[in-house]
Amino acid sequence: MTLTTYMPASDSGKADLLDHLTTSLPLYNTQLNIAPEDILSLTADAKCFRYALQIVSEMQAYSQSWTAYKNLLRDGPGNTTAWPVAAVLPTPIPTVVKPGVISRLSSLVALIKASKNYTIAMGKDLWLVGAEIVVDPVAWKPIITVQFQAGHPTVQWTKGQAAAIEIWVDRNDTKGFGLMAINIEPNTTDSHVLPEADNSVVWRYKAIYLLHDVQVGQWSDIISVSVG
């Protein structure tokens, strides 16, 4: 089973995780042997980071009010003669903590998961278990492009979660598409003998992914190139 990371990508998500842990982790600190000072540090970090996000949001709104006022002052119309109301820091103002809130959080999570009493059920309750990644090979479809190296086409592709890729080629010789290569790592150079000089030919390529040695998903779009 493959899981996403427990750590949210957004700052608001990180703040939510910090807030959640300040209330949920004390329920497990005896089982997980979490020191009281770690809980105090986590709580201070959560309050400070949440407050910083709040101030950023309010300062952005304040900046927007000044931009609107500047535009009104420049272009009119209107009878406003007062400056925008100055921003005031909300209270209470939390104690400032040292930089590195998320690195401290990551260290604490590592300590939690290293405990002999830690369980997946605890992790889910603490929001420390990422969502399961659902792999659906049916929807896989290679995206291929072609570049040239020493006159030979090189099919460019990405592997993703597939095991390998089949690349097929039609050399415009009435034989139609045939298997050119099976590769497990990008990219794939077509080393077939090139047409003679002044005799260009259109070659076409398509590809499909493999998983457990079986074709999966959809064929790529066909890409045509002129060689020779």
C-alpha positions as a Markdown table, in Angstrom:
| # | Residue | x | y | z |
|---|---|---|---|---|
| 1 | Met | 0.0 | 0.0 | 0.0 |
| 2 | Thr | 1.4 | 3.4 | -1.0 |
| 3 | Leu | 0.5 | 6.5 | 1.1 |
| 4 | Thr | 0.9 | 10.2 | 0.5 |
| 5 | Thr | 2.9 | 12.2 | 3.0 |
| 6 | Tyr | 1.0 | 13.2 | 6.2 |
| 7 | Met | 2.5 | 16.7 | 6.0 |
| 8 | Pro | 0.0 | 19.1 | 4.3 |
| 9 | Ala | 1.4 | 21.1 | 1.4 |
| 10 | Ser | -0.2 | 24.4 | 2.3 |
| 11 | Asp | 0.6 | 26.7 | 5.2 |
| 12 | Ser | -3.0 | 26.6 | 6.4 |
| 13 | Gly | -2.9 | 22.8 | 6.3 |
| 14 | Lys | 0.3 | 22.8 | 8.4 |
| 15 | Ala | -1.3 | 25.2 | 10.9 |
| 16 | Asp | -4.4 | 22.9 | 11.1 |
| 17 | Leu | -2.1 | 19.9 | 11.8 |
| 18 | Leu | -0.2 | 21.8 | 14.5 |
| 19 | Asp | -3.5 | 22.8 | 16.1 |
| 20 | His | -4.9 | 19.3 | 16.0 |
| 21 | Leu | -1.8 | 17.8 | 17.6 |
| 22 | Thr | -1.9 | 20.3 | 20.5 |
| 23 | Thr | -5.3 | 18.9 | 21.5 |
| 24 | Ser | -4.9 | 15.2 | 20.5 |
| 25 | Leu | -1.3 | 14.4 | 21.3 |
| 26 | Pro | -1.7 | 14.9 | 25.1 |
| 27 | Leu | -4.1 | 12.0 | 25.0 |
| 28 | Tyr | -1.3 | 9.7 | 24.0 |
| 29 | Asn | 1.8 | 11.3 | 25.6 |
| 30 | Thr | 2.0 | 8.7 | 28.3 |
| 31 | Gln | 1.8 | 5.8 | 25.9 |
| 32 | Leu | 4.2 | 7.4 | 23.5 |
| 33 | Asn | 6.5 | 8.7 | 26.2 |
| 34 | Ile | 6.3 | 12.3 | 25.0 |
| 35 | Ala | 8.0 | 14.8 | 27.4 |
| 36 | Pro | 5.8 | 17.6 | 28.8 |
| 37 | Glu | 8.3 | 20.2 | 27.4 |
| 38 | Asp | 7.7 | 18.8 | 23.9 |
| 39 | Ile | 4.0 | 19.4 | 24.3 |
| 40 | Leu | 4.6 | 22.9 | 25.5 |
| 41 | Ser | 6.9 | 23.6 | 22.6 |
| 42 | Leu | 4.4 | 22.2 | 20.1 |
| 43 | Thr | 1.6 | 24.4 | 21.6 |
| 44 | Ala | 3.8 | 27.5 | 21.4 |
| 45 | Asp | 4.7 | 26.7 | 17.8 |
| 46 | Ala | 1.1 | 26.2 | 16.9 |
| 47 | Lys | 0.0 | 29.4 | 18.4 |
| 48 | Cys | 2.8 | 31.4 | 16.9 |
| 49 | Phe | 2.4 | 30.0 | 13.4 |
| 50 | Arg | -1.4 | 30.4 | 13.4 |
| 51 | Tyr | -0.9 | 34.0 | 14.5 |
| 52 | Ala | 1.6 | 34.7 | 11.7 |
| 53 | Leu | -0.8 | 33.3 | 9.1 |
| 54 | Gln | -3.6 | 35.6 | 10.5 |
| 55 | Ile | -1.3 | 38.6 | 10.3 |
| 56 | Val | -0.3 | 37.8 | 6.8 |
| 57 | Ser | -3.9 | 37.6 | 5.7 |
| 58 | Glu | -4.8 | 40.9 | 7.4 |
| 59 | Met | -1.8 | 42.7 | 5.9 |
| 60 | Gln | -2.8 | 41.4 | 2.5 |
| 61 | Ala | -6.3 | 42.8 | 3.0 |
| 62 | Tyr | -4.8 | 46.1 | 4.3 |
| 63 | Ser | -2.5 | 46.3 | 1.2 |
| 64 | Gln | -5.6 | 45.7 | -1.0 |
| 65 | Ser | -7.4 | 48.6 | 0.7 |
| 66 | Trp | -4.5 | 50.9 | 0.0 |
| 67 | Thr | -4.4 | 49.8 | -3.6 |
| 68 | Ala | -8.1 | 50.5 | -4.0 |
| 69 | Tyr | -7.7 | 53.9 | -2.2 |
| 70 | Lys | -4.7 | 54.8 | -4.5 |
| 71 | Asn | -6.7 | 54.0 | -7.6 |
| 72 | Leu | -9.7 | 56.0 | -6.3 |
| 73 | Leu | -7.4 | 58.9 | -5.4 |
| 74 | Arg | -5.9 | 58.8 | -8.9 |
| 75 | Asp | -9.0 | 58.4 | -11.0 |
| 76 | Gly | -12.0 | 59.3 | -8.8 |
| 77 | Pro | -14.9 | 59.8 | -8.6 |
| 78 | Gly | -15.8 | 60.1 | -4.9 |
| 79 | Asn | -15.7 | 62.3 | -1.9 |
| 80 | Thr | -13.5 | 60.2 | 0.3 |
| 81 | Thr | -10.9 | 62.4 | 2.2 |
| 82 | Ala | -9.7 | 59.9 | 4.8 |
| 83 | Trp | -6.8 | 57.5 | 4.6 |
| 84 | Pro | -7.5 | 53.8 | 4.9 |
| 85 | Val | -7.8 | 52.7 | 8.5 |
| 86 | Ala | -4.4 | 51.6 | 9.8 |
| 87 | Ala | -4.0 | 47.9 | 10.6 |
| 88 | Val | -3.8 | 47.0 | 14.2 |
| 89 | Leu | -2.3 | 43.7 | 15.5 |
| 90 | Pro | -5.0 | 41.5 | 17.0 |
| 91 | Thr | -4.6 | 40.4 | 20.6 |
| 92 | Pro | -3.5 | 38.4 | 22.5 |
| 93 | Ile | -0.1 | 38.4 | 20.8 |
| 94 | Pro | 1.6 | 35.0 | 21.4 |
| 95 | Thr | 5.2 | 34.6 | 22.5 |
| 96 | Val | 7.6 | 34.5 | 19.6 |
| 97 | Val | 9.2 | 31.1 | 19.0 |
| 98 | Lys | 12.5 | 30.3 | 17.3 |
| 99 | Pro | 12.4 | 29.7 | 13.5 |
| 100 | Gly | 11.9 | 26.2 | 12.4 |
| 101 | Val | 8.4 | 25.3 | 13.4 |
| 102 | Ile | 7.9 | 22.6 | 10.7 |
| 103 | Ser | 11.3 | 21.1 | 11.2 |
| 104 | Arg | 10.6 | 20.7 | 14.9 |
| 105 | Leu | 7.2 | 19.2 | 14.1 |
| 106 | Ser | 8.8 | 16.7 | 11.7 |
| 107 | Ser | 11.3 | 15.7 | 14.5 |
| 108 | Leu | 8.5 | 15.2 | 16.9 |
| 109 | Val | 6.5 | 13.1 | 14.5 |
| 110 | Ala | 9.6 | 10.9 | 13.9 |
| 111 | Leu | 9.9 | 10.5 | 17.7 |
| 112 | Ile | 6.2 | 9.5 | 17.9 |
| 113 | Lys | 6.4 | 6.9 | 15.1 |
| 114 | Ala | 9.6 | 5.5 | 16.6 |
| 115 | Ser | 7.8 | 4.6 | 19.9 |
| 116 | Lys | 7.2 | 0.9 | 20.5 |
| 117 | Asn | 3.7 | 1.7 | 21.5 |
| 118 | Tyr | 2.8 | 3.6 | 18.3 |
| 119 | Thr | 0.1 | 2.1 | 16.1 |
| 120 | Ile | -1.5 | 3.0 | 12.8 |
| 121 | Ala | -4.7 | 3.7 | 14.6 |
| 122 | Met | -2.9 | 6.3 | 16.7 |
| 123 | Gly | -1.3 | 7.8 | 13.6 |
| 124 | Lys | -4.7 | 8.2 | 11.9 |
| 125 | Asp | -6.2 | 9.8 | 15.0 |
| 126 | Leu | -3.2 | 12.2 | 15.2 |
| 127 | Trp | -3.4 | 12.9 | 11.4 |
| 128 | Leu | 0.1 | 11.4 | 10.9 |
| 129 | Val | -0.9 | 8.9 | 8.3 |
| 130 | Gly | -1.3 | 10.0 | 4.7 |
| 131 | Ala | -4.1 | 9.1 | 2.4 |
| 132 | Glu | -3.7 | 5.9 | 0.4 |
| 133 | Ile | -2.7 | 6.4 | -3.2 |
| 134 | Val | -4.9 | 4.5 | -5.6 |
| 135 | Val | -3.1 | 3.1 | -8.6 |
| 136 | Asp | -5.3 | 2.8 | -11.7 |
| 137 | Pro | -3.3 | 1.4 | -14.6 |
| 138 | Val | -6.4 | 1.5 | -16.8 |
| 139 | Ala | -6.0 | 5.3 | -17.1 |
| 140 | Trp | -2.3 | 5.2 | -17.9 |
| 141 | Lys | -1.4 | 6.7 | -21.3 |
| 142 | Pro | 2.2 | 7.5 | -22.3 |
| 143 | Ile | 3.0 | 11.0 | -23.6 |
| 144 | Ile | 5.8 | 10.7 | -26.1 |
| 145 | Thr | 7.9 | 13.2 | -28.1 |
| 146 | Val | 10.8 | 12.8 | -30.4 |
| 147 | Gln | 14.2 | 14.5 | -30.5 |
| 148 | Phe | 17.1 | 13.7 | -32.8 |
| 149 | Gln | 20.6 | 12.5 | -31.9 |
| 150 | Ala | 23.1 | 12.2 | -34.7 |
| 151 | Gly | 20.2 | 11.9 | -37.1 |
| 152 | His | 18.5 | 9.1 | -35.2 |
| 153 | Pro | 15.1 | 9.7 | -33.6 |
| 154 | Thr | 15.0 | 9.4 | -29.8 |
| 155 | Val | 11.6 | 8.8 | -28.3 |
| 156 | Gln | 11.2 | 10.8 | -25.1 |
| 157 | Trp | 8.9 | 9.4 | -22.4 |
| 158 | Thr | 8.4 | 9.3 | -18.6 |
| 159 | Lys | 8.1 | 6.1 | -16.6 |
| 160 | Gly | 5.6 | 7.1 | -13.9 |
| 161 | Gln | 4.5 | 4.0 | -11.9 |
| 162 | Ala | 4.8 | 1.6 | -14.8 |
| 163 | Ala | 7.4 | -1.1 | -14.9 |
| 164 | Ala | 8.4 | -0.6 | -18.5 |
| 165 | Ile | 7.2 | 0.7 | -21.9 |
| 166 | Glu | 6.7 | -0.8 | -25.3 |
| 167 | Ile | 7.5 | 1.4 | -28.3 |
| 168 | Trp | 6.3 | 0.5 | -31.7 |
| 169 | Val | 7.3 | 2.0 | -35.0 |
| 170 | Asp | 5.8 | 2.2 | -38.6 |
| 171 | Arg | 8.6 | 2.9 | -41.1 |
| 172 | Asn | 6.2 | 3.6 | -43.9 |
| 173 | Asp | 7.3 | 0.3 | -45.7 |
| 174 | Thr | 3.8 | -1.3 | -46.0 |
| 175 | Lys | 4.5 | -3.5 | -42.9 |
| 176 | Gly | 2.6 | -1.3 | -40.5 |
| 177 | Phe | 3.5 | -1.0 | -36.8 |
| 178 | Gly | 6.0 | -3.4 | -35.3 |
| 179 | Leu | 7.6 | -3.6 | -31.9 |
| 180 | Met | 10.8 | -1.5 | -31.8 |
| 181 | Ala | 11.9 | -1.8 | -28.1 |
| 182 | Ile | 10.9 | -2.6 | -24.6 |
| 183 | Asn | 12.6 | -0.3 | -22.1 |
| 184 | Ile | 12.5 | 0.1 | -18.3 |
| 185 | Glu | 14.2 | 3.5 | -18.3 |
| 186 | Pro | 13.7 | 6.6 | -20.5 |
| 187 | Asn | 14.6 | 7.5 | -23.2 |
| 188 | Thr | 14.7 | 5.2 | -26.3 |
| 189 | Thr | 16.9 | 5.9 | -29.4 |
| 190 | Asp | 15.8 | 4.3 | -32.7 |
| 191 | Ser | 19.1 | 2.9 | -34.0 |
| 192 | His | 17.6 | 1.5 | -37.2 |
| 193 | Val | 19.5 | 2.3 | -40.5 |
| 194 | Leu | 18.5 | 5.7 | -41.7 |
| 195 | Pro | 17.2 | 6.3 | -45.2 |
| 196 | Glu | 19.8 | 7.3 | -47.8 |
| 197 | Ala | 20.6 | 11.0 | -48.2 |
| 198 | Asp | 18.0 | 13.1 | -50.1 |
| 199 | Asn | 15.4 | 10.3 | -49.5 |
| 200 | Ser | 13.5 | 11.4 | -46.4 |
| 201 | Val | 10.8 | 9.0 | -45.0 |
| 202 | Val | 8.1 | 9.6 | -42.4 |
| 203 | Trp | 8.4 | 7.2 | -39.4 |
| 204 | Arg | 5.6 | 7.0 | -36.9 |
| 205 | Tyr | 5.8 | 6.0 | -33.3 |
| 206 | Lys | 3.4 | 4.9 | -30.6 |
| 207 | Ala | 3.9 | 3.4 | -27.1 |
| 208 | Ile | 2.0 | 1.6 | -24.3 |
| 209 | Tyr | 3.0 | 1.0 | -20.7 |
| 210 | Leu | 3.8 | -2.4 | -19.2 |
| 211 | Leu | 3.0 | -3.7 | -15.7 |
| 212 | His | 4.1 | -7.2 | -14.6 |
| 213 | Asp | 5.0 | -7.8 | -18.3 |
| 214 | Val | 1.4 | -7.1 | -19.5 |
| 215 | Gln | 0.3 | -4.1 | -21.5 |
| 216 | Val | -1.8 | -1.7 | -19.5 |
| 217 | Gly | -3.7 | 1.5 | -20.0 |
| 218 | Gln | -4.0 | 3.2 | -23.4 |
| 219 | Trp | -1.8 | 3.6 | -26.4 |
| 220 | Ser | -0.1 | 7.0 | -26.7 |
| 221 | Asp | -1.0 | 9.3 | -29.4 |
| 222 | Ile | 0.9 | 8.6 | -32.6 |
| 223 | Ile | 3.8 | 10.9 | -33.4 |
| 224 | Ser | 5.2 | 11.3 | -36.9 |
| 225 | Val | 8.7 | 12.4 | -37.8 |
| 226 | Ser | 10.6 | 12.8 | -41.0 |
| 227 | Val | 14.0 | 11.0 | -41.1 |
| 228 | Gly | 16.8 | 11.0 | -43.7 |
